[in-house]
């Protein structure tokens, strides 16, 4: 094979369309650009975002309007007042609430809020409790149990508190280390001042009557 024997694969190279070469070609006279108008002129191309003068899409799209938290958890809320008629000793779970029609969306975790009178002597299992709800339920003698989501497994408060304490301790050590590194080593002047201070204190303690005698001589004079 020689250099002049090399050819592209059949169909891979398509010749460009020749326009303005007479009526017989199908694209003579106006060369496929139509009659008059901005797009028929040389250099009359428009940018891709141009929409004929109306407000373009990239302008009418809202921007910088607030912040949406990606980690926000949406709850199905329920006030303790809705449970005020529950008999003492009853176990209330999300499934019971869904069965009785007290929560609308069963696909969301349940959170108990503190509006209304709290039921007495019941046990409530839910995924979240507000502070006011916890206070009212504790005052009414009811017990609560937090659940995980989405497995609905009982939440271990002690283990969570231990994990939080460990994280807090780690952060405290990190901050202390960072502050120590930022402070650096003491200067020579500060070290010399610290070294001289004990010597002066020792001299004063060695002769306690020196100060008294000097004050007496001054008073006599």
C-alpha positions in Angstrom: 0.0 0.0 0.0 1.2 3.5 -0.9 0.3 6.9 0.3 -1.9 7.6 -2.7 -3.9 4.5 -2.0 -5.3 5.8 1.3 -8.9 6.9 1.1 -11.5 7.7 3.8 -14.2 5.1 4.6 -17.1 5.3 2.2 -19.8 7.7 3.6 -17.5 9.3 6.2 -16.8 12.3 4.1 -19.9 14.2 2.8 -19.3 17.1 0.4 -20.6 20.5 1.5 -23.7 21.8 -0.2 -23.1 24.3 -3.0 -25.7 27.0 -3.0 -26.4 29.9 -5.3 -25.6 27.9 -8.4 -28.8 28.4 -10.5 -32.4 27.3 -10.3 -31.6 23.7 -11.4 -29.7 23.0 -8.2 -32.8 23.7 -6.0 -30.8 26.3 -4.0 -30.1 29.1 -6.5 -31.1 32.8 -6.3 -31.7 33.2 -2.5 -29.5 30.2 -1.7 -32.0 28.7 0.8 -32.1 31.9 2.9 -35.6 33.1 1.9 -36.6 36.5 0.7 -35.1 39.5 2.5 -34.9 39.9 6.3 -32.1 40.0 8.8 -31.2 36.4 8.4 -30.8 36.6 4.7 -28.1 39.3 4.9 -24.4 38.6 5.3 -23.5 38.7 9.0 -27.1 38.7 10.0 -26.8 35.7 12.3 -28.5 36.0 15.8 -27.3 34.6 19.1 -28.9 31.3 20.2 -30.6 33.0 23.2 -32.3 35.6 21.1 -36.1 35.2 21.2 -37.3 38.0 18.9 -37.2 40.8 21.4 -39.2 39.2 24.2 -37.5 38.7 27.6 -35.2 35.8 27.1 -35.2 32.7 29.3 -32.0 33.4 31.1 -33.4 36.8 32.2 -36.9 35.8 33.2 -35.6 32.8 35.3 -35.7 33.7 39.0 -32.3 33.9 40.7 -30.9 34.3 44.2 -34.3 34.1 45.9 -33.5 32.7 49.3 -31.9 29.5 50.4 -33.3 25.9 50.3 -31.8 23.6 52.9 -30.9 20.3 51.3 -30.9 18.5 54.6 -34.3 19.7 55.9 -36.5 17.0 57.2 -40.3 17.4 56.6 -42.5 16.0 59.4 -46.1 15.1 59.7 -47.1 17.3 62.7 -49.6 16.3 65.4 -50.5 18.3 68.5 -50.8 16.6 71.9 -54.3 18.1 72.2 -55.5 15.6 69.5 -54.6 12.8 71.9 -56.2 14.2 75.0 -59.0 11.7 74.9 -56.7 8.6 74.7 -57.2 6.3 77.6 -54.4 5.9 80.1 -52.0 3.0 79.4 -52.5 3.1 75.7 -49.5 2.7 73.3 -49.6 5.3 70.5 -47.4 4.6 67.5 -47.3 6.1 64.0 -49.2 3.1 62.6 -52.0 3.7 65.2 -52.1 7.4 64.2 -52.3 6.6 60.5 -55.1 4.0 61.2 -57.1 6.5 63.1 -56.6 9.2 60.5 -54.8 11.6 62.8 -51.9 12.1 60.3 -52.4 12.8 56.7 -49.2 11.7 55.0 -47.9 8.3 56.2 -44.7 8.7 54.1 -43.3 11.3 56.5 -41.9 11.0 60.0 -44.2 12.0 62.8 -43.5 14.9 65.1 -45.5 15.7 68.3 -46.1 19.3 69.0 -47.2 21.0 72.2 -50.5 22.7 71.4 -53.4 21.6 73.6 -53.7 19.5 76.8 -51.4 16.5 77.0 -52.9 13.0 77.6 -52.2 11.3 80.9 -50.4 8.0 81.4 -49.9 7.0 77.8 -46.8 6.0 75.8 -46.1 7.7 72.6 -43.7 6.5 69.9 -42.8 9.2 67.3 -39.8 10.4 65.3 -39.6 13.8 66.9 -41.0 15.9 69.9 -41.0 19.6 70.4 -39.7 21.0 73.7 -43.2 22.1 74.9 -44.6 18.7 74.0 -42.0 16.9 76.0 -42.6 19.2 79.0 -46.4 18.7 78.9 -46.2 14.9 78.5 -43.7 14.7 81.4 -46.0 16.8 83.6 -49.0 14.5 82.6 -47.1 11.4 83.5 -46.8 10.1 79.9 -43.7 8.5 78.5 -42.1 9.1 75.1 -39.9 7.1 72.8 -38.1 8.5 69.8 -37.9 6.5 66.6 -35.4 6.4 63.8 -36.3 7.1 60.3 -37.1 5.4 58.0 -36.6 2.1 59.9 -38.8 3.1 62.9 -36.3 1.6 65.2 -36.2 2.8 68.9 -33.8 5.6 69.4 -31.1 5.1 72.1 -30.8 8.4 73.9 -27.8 7.4 76.0 -25.8 6.2 73.0 -26.7 9.5 71.1 -25.6 11.5 74.1 -22.3 9.6 74.4 -21.7 10.2 70.7 -22.5 13.9 71.0 -20.2 14.2 74.1 -17.4 12.5 72.1 -17.8 14.9 69.2 -17.8 17.9 71.6 -14.6 16.7 73.3 -12.9 16.2 70.0 -13.9 19.7 68.9 -12.6 21.1 72.2 -9.3 19.4 71.7 -9.0 20.6 68.2 -9.8 24.2 69.2 -7.2 24.0 72.0 -4.6 22.7 69.6 -5.4 25.4 67.1 -5.1 28.1 69.7 -1.8 26.8 71.0 -0.4 26.6 67.4 -1.6 30.2 66.8 -0.1 31.5 70.0 3.4 30.2 69.2 6.4 30.2 71.5 6.9 33.0 74.1 9.3 35.8 73.2 12.8 36.2 74.7 11.7 39.4 76.6 8.7 37.6 78.1 10.9 34.7 79.2 13.5 37.1 80.8 10.7 38.9 82.7 9.4 35.7 84.0 12.9 34.6 85.1 13.5 38.0 86.9 10.2 38.0 88.8 10.9 35.1 91.2 14.3 36.6 92.0 12.8 39.9 93.1 10.1 38.1 95.1 12.8 36.0 96.8 14.8 39.2 97.8 11.8 40.8 99.4 10.9 37.7 101.4 14.6 37.4 102.6 14.6 40.8 104.3 11.0 41.5 105.5 12.1 44.4 107.8 13.8 46.4 105.2 10.6 48.1 104.0 9.5 48.8 107.6 12.8 50.5 108.6 12.8 52.7 105.5 9.2 53.9 106.3 10.2 54.6 109.9 13.2 56.7 108.9 11.1 58.7 106.5 8.5 59.5 109.2 11.2 60.7 111.6 12.7 63.0 109.1 
